């Protein structure tokens, strides 16, 4: 065999190996274990179904999925209606799920808004019949409710576990739309919501020295302090400046977390409540999150804005925006102007 033929053969071997590797990667399921509702409308063509499966994170390649469905003869077996599919399944299992409605249970659409606490989430899930409130709260307290893999991915170490946390899963239940069945086990619901948090934050790069858990803790405070997404990175920068200078965060939201019912206006005695969560008397971050932050808050905590502000206060003018100040003297001017202290 001459040199030219050898080179051609090597080229084709490399090309075949590359194509095989690409196909194996593309047909492998995307990361994730969450169950989601998937609706096939009447008279939907298979191309639309494949594209929708890709957009919802069930498959990587609509083209290869269509090829597989054609090859196996399953293309025309999909049934219109609402299906419940779990991420991480292969082509064969997905097509099996889409070919019948016989195994489907009635899924409840549950919207978990950003900024809720574990107590509020438990109440909401209990109200619609997904899970018993007491059972949910019992499962929300111990660290053992989280899998070891979840703890590792969230940066939960022994120091965190030994701190005085109210609920282990506080802040780790991602706010989103879920499809749950009635009377589910609390740990199953919690695992699904935590896994959604992990999936949504896996592409976030933390530019600070914080662990993922500390990032979520800071994000939970930002969630409560900022009503405008465009201000979240700036508010994150204020908190980071205070942490780096050794100043107390002095976040009213951390004090509100300690109260049975939030107050429209905190009193000075409230700011003196003895608790590791009270950032008026303790330096640095509280021991854990105080709410479930949304994606903009998480991104802000991961990458705070670089500036010289150390204070902020709500304008109280209906715009939901804040005054930002570099000095306490300027801050006092704004607090008096806005009616706060």
Residue pairs with C-beta under 8 A, 6 or more apart in sequence:
1 9
23 64
25 60
26 60
26 61
26 64
27 60
27 61
27 64
27 68
27 90
27 91
28 60
29 58
29 59
29 60
29 87
29 88
29 89
29 90
30 57
30 58
30 59
30 60
30 87
30 88
31 87
31 88
31 199
31 202
32 57
32 87
32 88
32 195
32 199
33 86
33 87
33 88
33 192
33 195
34 86
34 87
34 192
34 195
34 196
34 199
35 84
35 85
35 86
35 87
35 179
35 192
36 56
36 57
36 58
36 84
36 85
36 86
36 87
36 179
37 82
37 83
37 84
37 107
37 109
37 179
38 52
38 53
38 56
38 58
38 82
38 83
38 84
38 85
38 98
39 81
39 82
39 83
40 49
40 78
40 79
40 80
40 81
40 83
40 98
41 80
42 80
43 80
44 80
46 66
46 69
46 75
46 76
46 78
47 62
47 66
49 78
49 98
50 59
50 62
50 63
50 65
50 66
50 69
51 62
53 59
53 62
53 65
53 94
54 60
54 61
54 62
54 65
57 87
58 85
58 87
58 89
58 94
59 65
59 91
59 94
65 91
65 94
66 75
68 91
69 75
69 91
69 95
72 92
72 95
74 95
74 99
77 95
77 98
77 99
78 95
78 98
78 99
79 98
79 99
79 100
79 101
81 101
81 104
82 101
82 104
82 107
83 97
83 98
83 101
83 104
84 97
84 104
84 105
84 107
84 179
85 94
85 97
85 98
89 97
97 103
105 181
106 181
106 182
107 179
107 180
107 181
108 128
108 129
108 130
108 179
108 180
108 181
108 182
109 177
109 178
109 179
110 124
110 125
110 128
110 130
110 177
110 178
110 179
110 180
111 176
111 177
111 178
112 121
112 124
112 173
112 174
112 175
112 176
112 177
112 178
112 193
112 292
113 175
114 175
114 223
114 291
114 292
114 293
114 294
114 297
115 175
115 223
115 224
115 291
115 292
115 293
115 294
116 124
116 175
116 291
116 292
117 170
117 257
117 290
117 291
117 292
118 137
118 140
118 166
118 167
118 169
118 170
118 173
119 137
121 136
121 173
121 292
122 131
122 133
122 136
122 137
122 140
123 133
125 131
125 133
125 136
125 180
125 189
126 132
126 133
126 136
129 182
129 183
130 180
130 181
130 182
130 183
130 184
130 189
131 180
131 183
131 184
131 185
131 186
131 189
132 186
135 185
135 186
136 186
136 189
136 190
137 167
138 186
139 145
139 169
139 186
139 187
139 190
140 167
140 168
140 169
140 170
140 186
140 190
141 166
141 167
141 168
142 168
143 151
143 156
143 161
143 168
145 168
145 169
145 187
145 190
145 191
146 154
146 156
146 168
146 169
146 172
146 191
146 194
147 191
150 191
150 194
150 195
150 198
153 198
153 212
154 172
154 194
154 197
154 198
154 212
154 213
154 216
155 211
155 212
155 213
155 214
156 213
157 211
160 213
160 287
160 288
163 276
163 287
163 288
164 276
164 287
165 287
165 288
166 277
166 288
167 288
169 190
169 194
170 220
170 288
170 289
170 290
170 291
170 292
171 216
171 217
171 219
171 220
171 288
171 289
171 290
171 291
171 292
171 293
172 193
172 194
172 197
172 216
172 289
172 292
173 190
173 193
173 194
173 197
173 292
174 193
174 194
174 196
174 197
174 200
174 292
175 292
175 293
175 294
176 193
176 196
176 200
178 192
178 193
178 196
180 189
197 216
200 295
200 298
201 212
201 216
201 298
204 215
204 298
204 299
204 302
205 302
205 303
206 212
206 215
206 302
206 303
207 302
207 303
207 304
208 215
208 240
208 302
208 303
208 304
210 218
210 301
210 302
213 288
214 285
215 298
215 301
215 302
216 289
216 293
216 298
216 301
217 285
217 286
217 288
217 289
217 290
218 236
218 239
218 285
218 301
219 289
219 293
219 297
219 298
219 300
219 301
219 302
220 289
220 290
220 291
220 292
220 293
220 297
221 239
221 249
221 251
221 253
221 254
221 279
221 285
221 286
221 290
222 232
222 235
222 236
222 239
222 293
222 297
222 300
222 301
223 291
223 292
223 293
223 294
223 297
224 251
224 253
224 256
224 290
224 291
225 235
225 251
225 252
225 253
225 312
226 232
226 235
226 297
226 300
226 322
227 320
228 320
228 321
229 296
231 321
231 322
232 296
232 297
232 299
232 300
233 299
233 300
233 303
233 304
233 305
234 305
234 307
234 309
234 312
234 324
235 300
235 312
235 322
236 300
236 301
236 303
236 304
236 305
237 304
237 305
237 306
237 307
237 309
238 309
238 310
238 311
238 312
238 324
239 249
239 251
239 304
240 304
241 247
241 307
241 308
241 309
241 310
242 248
242 249
242 250
242 310
243 249
243 284
243 285
245 310
246 283
247 283
247 310
248 279
248 280
248 281
248 282
248 283
249 279
249 284
249 285
250 279
250 280
251 279
252 266
253 290
253 291
254 277
254 278
254 279
254 280
254 286
254 290
255 266
255 270
255 271
255 273
255 277
255 278
255 279
255 280
256 262
256 263
256 266
257 277
257 286
257 290
257 291
258 273
258 275
258 277
258 278
259 270
263 270
271 278
271 280
271 281
272 278
272 280
272 281
274 281
276 282
276 286
276 287
277 286
277 287
277 290
278 286
279 285
279 286
293 301
307 324
308 326
309 324
309 325
309 326
310 325
310 326
310 327
310 328
310 331
311 324
311 325
311 326
311 327
311 328
311 330
311 331
311 334
312 322
312 323
312 324
312 325
313 322
313 323
313 325
313 331
313 334
313 335
313 338
313 340
314 320
314 321
314 322
314 323
314 338
314 340
315 321
315 322
315 323
315 338
316 338
316 339
316 340
317 338
323 331
323 334
323 337
323 338
325 331
325 333
325 334
335 341
